[in-house]
Structure formats: structure tokens, C-alpha cells
Amino acid sequence: YLVKKGLPFRAAYKISGQLVAKCIAEHTTLEALPLGEYQAFSELFGQDVYAAVDLDACVAVRTSAGGTAPAQVKKQIALLREQLAKQA
């Protein structure tokens, strides 16, 4: 999210880690953090951050081979079924 907004990866990675640590310490989730808490870490955060941290959205964007996107999972299941059928 932050890299797409122009922040260097190293800085975005650090901020992401700090936010996750905050959530762990406060027994909350990224989805539940108020926007102001995000913006305390970076002014690049906007209301659109909630779409970016949505779990379904996070899963869906992993579209590389073996990724978590539904289409990729279906491909892996089909491949495994083929392999199992050959063994039977």
C-alpha cells in the first residue's frame, strides 16, 4: 500500500511492522485501527487503507503461481487431482 503511494520499500516495511506490533500489543486488528492511528505512522495513509488491509483483498491479490488468489488455489487443486489420478 505505502510503496504504491511512493514510499520506499524499506520504510514501508518498517511502518507495516510497527503497525502490526501495535495491533498485537493492543489486541486489535489492522481493520479496526482508526485512520488517525495509521496517519500517526505516515501521512500517506488515507481512507482507502481499509480496502487494502481487508483480508479477502489481501488473499485475492496473491495471483502468482501457487498464490492464495481463488483462481490460483483452484489451479493447484486441479493439478493435485491430476497427479492423484495418475497414481491411482
Secondary structure, 3 states (H helix, E strand, C coil): CCCCCCCCHHHHHHHHHHHHHHHHHHCCCHHHCCHHHHHHHCCCCCCCHHHHHCHHHHHHCCCCCCCCCHHHHHHHHHHHHHHHHHHC
